[in-house]
Amino acid sequence: MTAIEIQQTPSPATYSKPYVVLSATIAISLAFAVAYFQSFSALVLKWGDDPNYSHGFFVIPIAIYILWERREKLDSTKVRSRWFCFIPLILILAARIPLHERNLPWVEEMTIPAVAGALILAIGGFHLFFWALPSILFLGFMIPLPPVLNAILSNPLQKVATAGSIFFLQITGLPAISEGNVILVGDGKPLEVARACNGLSMLLSFATLITATAILCRRTITDKVILMVSILPIALLANILRIAMTAYFFQMPEFVGKVSGLLGWKPDDFTHDGAGYLMMPLALMMIFIELKVLDLILVPDDIPVSKVSTHETGPNKRNLSTRIPSNPNDYIMSAMGMKTMKKPETKN
């Protein structure tokens, strides 16, 4: 056997290493699921009982899809573990013991994304950890807010929803006044903006949706930051439109009766839930419009101006190599499609 043939013959360790890593990953993942079984059970019950956190069922599938979309950025040759990569995992699990003994379920649930990240770090090292970091951070949306923070946010959101709905109803021609968190619509029929309609569930759902969109879309950092900032106004606007639509349904009992009869619903269920089901498509449409507006007002910076050919001419060709005018007047004239004339230089 020649030296070349010896080099090309793989050793048994080369074959066994992937299976060892896969077996260790499966074993650690099962141990993680067993250790947090009680916490996961409580989370599932919370997602099913509380409409504010019903989006929790979609967090883990979306996190897995984010990993799939980032598969091209994973370099398998850099995936390796070191002994010190297990230190964060040991520290987090050690800190979980007193949390469990002191009966702090929310803080214990917050360690789930941290443990998931520590597991990935222990299995594949820093390269695998930073590759999976967006999905790890996204897992935070599966954890409900603490009861104290939930109570703090509820009242202000309830007031904003009431005031915004009154304003929208009045500018669209429907008489409406408020008495606390109760809206008197038209002939005085009361519409209560309950705590369940304060918009917190919509805010959390839209935060999950827009964050996933910002992670998955291939756009500039500026676009993604603007998307994240728009979470609050989009959620508030969508909730205001939901309450206003419910108020209009109250004024159209015949229409509601016919549509609810066709759908097999009760009229009261259609009045309250029908507007709610339209909010997610409405939010998606607002995100789509926002991205289109960003395309119009922000100039992409991934095409160097120096590489744009100036020899292309025609009615549909734009000369992208033109310098941006520094004079405000020239800039306005250029934006309107008017040519600017340079004054001839006078020689002394």
Long-range contacts (C-beta under 8 A, 24 or more apart in sequence): 21-123, 24-123, 25-123, 28-119, 28-122, 28-123, 29-119, 32-115, 32-116, 32-119, 35-93, 36-112, 36-115, 39-105, 39-108, 39-109, 39-112, 40-112, 42-105, 42-109, 43-109, 43-142, 43-143, 43-144, 46-144, 50-144, 51-196, 51-201, 52-144, 52-150, 52-200, 52-201, 52-204, 53-144, 53-201, 53-204, 54-201, 54-205, 55-141, 55-204, 55-205, 55-208, 55-209, 56-141, 56-142, 56-144, 58-208, 59-138, 59-139, 59-141, 59-142, 59-208, 60-139, 60-142, 62-138, 62-208, 62-212, 63-135, 63-136, 63-138, 63-139, 64-135, 65-216, 66-134, 66-135, 66-138, 66-212, 66-215, 66-216, 67-132, 67-135, 69-216, 70-131, 70-132, 70-134, 70-135, 73-131, 74-127, 74-128, 74-131, 75-127, 78-125, 78-127, 79-124, 79-125, 79-127, 79-128, 80-124, 80-125, 80-127, 81-122, 81-123, 81-124, 81-125, 82-125, 85-121, 85-122, 85-125, 85-126, 86-122, 88-117, 88-118, 88-121, 88-122, 89-115, 89-118, 89-119, 89-121, 89-122, 92-118, 106-143, 106-144, 106-146, 106-147, 109-143, 109-144, 110-140, 110-143, 112-139, 112-142, 112-143, 113-137, 113-139, 113-140, 113-143, 134-215, 138-211, 138-212, 138-215, 141-204, 141-207, 141-208, 141-211, 145-204, 150-200, 153-200, 154-195, 154-198, 154-200, 155-198, 157-198, 157-199, 157-200, 157-203, 157-236, 157-239, 158-193, 158-195, 158-197, 158-198, 158-199, 160-199, 160-236, 161-193, 161-197, 161-198, 161-199, 161-236, 161-239, 161-240, 161-243, 162-193, 162-243, 164-236, 164-237, 164-239, 164-240, 165-193, 165-240, 165-243, 165-244, 165-247, 168-240, 168-241, 168-244, 169-244, 169-247, 172-244, 174-247, 174-248, 174-251, 176-247, 183-243, 183-247, 185-247, 185-250, 185-251, 186-250, 186-251, 189-250, 191-243, 191-246, 191-247, 191-250, 193-243, 197-239, 197-242, 197-243, 198-239, 199-235, 199-236, 199-238, 199-239, 202-235, 202-238, 202-239, 202-242, 202-279, 202-283, 203-231, 203-232, 203-235, 203-236, 203-239, 205-235, 205-280, 206-231, 206-234, 206-235, 206-238, 206-283, 207-231, 207-235, 209-280, 209-283, 209-284, 209-287, 210-234, 210-287, 213-287, 217-291, 219-291, 219-294, 220-298, 220-300, 220-301, 220-302, 222-298, 223-291, 223-294, 223-298, 226-290, 226-294, 227-287, 227-290, 227-291, 230-287, 230-290, 234-283, 234-286, 234-287, 234-290, 235-283, 237-286, 238-279, 238-282, 238-283, 238-286, 239-279, 241-275, 241-279, 241-282, 242-275, 242-276, 242-278, 242-279, 243-275, 245-275, 245-278, 246-271, 246-272, 246-275, 249-274, 249-275
